[in-house]
Amino acid sequence: MPLIQIKGVGGYLTLEQKQDMIRKVTDAVLSVEGEGLRNVTWVTIEDVQPGAWGVGGNPVTDEDLRVLARQTASG
């Protein structure tokens, strides 16, 4: 029974984006493990309070992620 746990900065993704992520991650895992496990594949998404998540010793907020996503998308 696959259990996929995802943690992310709270406030960054909408409910719809999280639901899309659940579908896509499930599909990716089952492409390796086998479609027969779909009904027993669990995906959880846990929000970590903005600022309580850090990278390289620096706290990260949902706004930091939005800025980074815009920079990456624009080139």
C-alpha positions in Angstrom: 0.0 0.0 0.0 1.9 3.1 -1.2 1.8 6.1 1.1 3.1 9.4 -0.4 3.6 12.3 2.0 4.2 15.8 0.6 5.1 18.8 2.8 5.0 22.3 1.5 4.8 25.9 2.6 1.3 26.7 3.7 -0.7 29.3 1.8 1.2 28.7 -1.5 -1.0 26.1 -3.2 -4.8 26.4 -3.6 -7.0 23.4 -2.7 -7.5 22.8 -6.5 -3.7 22.7 -7.0 -3.3 20.3 -4.2 -6.0 18.0 -5.6 -4.3 18.2 -9.0 -1.0 17.2 -7.3 -2.6 14.3 -5.6 -3.9 13.0 -8.9 -0.6 13.4 -10.7 1.6 12.0 -8.0 -0.7 9.0 -7.7 -0.5 8.4 -11.5 3.3 8.7 -11.4 3.7 6.2 -8.5 1.3 3.8 -10.1 3.1 4.0 -13.4 5.9 2.2 -11.6 4.2 0.2 -8.9 1.2 -1.0 -11.0 -2.4 0.3 -11.6 -3.8 -2.5 -9.3 -2.7 -0.5 -6.3 -4.8 2.6 -7.1 -7.5 1.9 -4.5 -4.9 1.5 -1.7 -2.6 4.4 -2.7 -2.6 7.2 -0.1 -1.4 10.8 -0.7 -1.2 13.4 2.1 -0.2 17.0 1.7 0.9 18.7 4.9 1.2 22.5 5.1 4.1 23.9 7.1 3.6 27.4 8.4 5.3 30.0 6.2 8.6 31.0 7.7 8.8 27.7 9.6 10.4 26.2 6.5 14.0 27.0 5.6 16.5 26.4 2.8 20.2 27.1 3.2 19.6 28.6 6.7 17.0 31.1 5.4 13.3 30.9 6.2 10.9 30.6 3.2 7.4 32.0 2.9 4.7 31.5 0.4 5.5 34.9 -1.1 9.1 33.8 -1.5 7.9 30.8 -3.5 5.7 33.0 -5.7 8.6 35.3 -6.5 10.8 32.3 -7.3 8.1 30.7 -9.5 7.7 33.9 -11.5 11.5 34.2 -12.0 11.8 30.6 -13.2 8.8 31.0 -15.5 10.1 34.1 -17.1 13.4 32.8 -17.9 
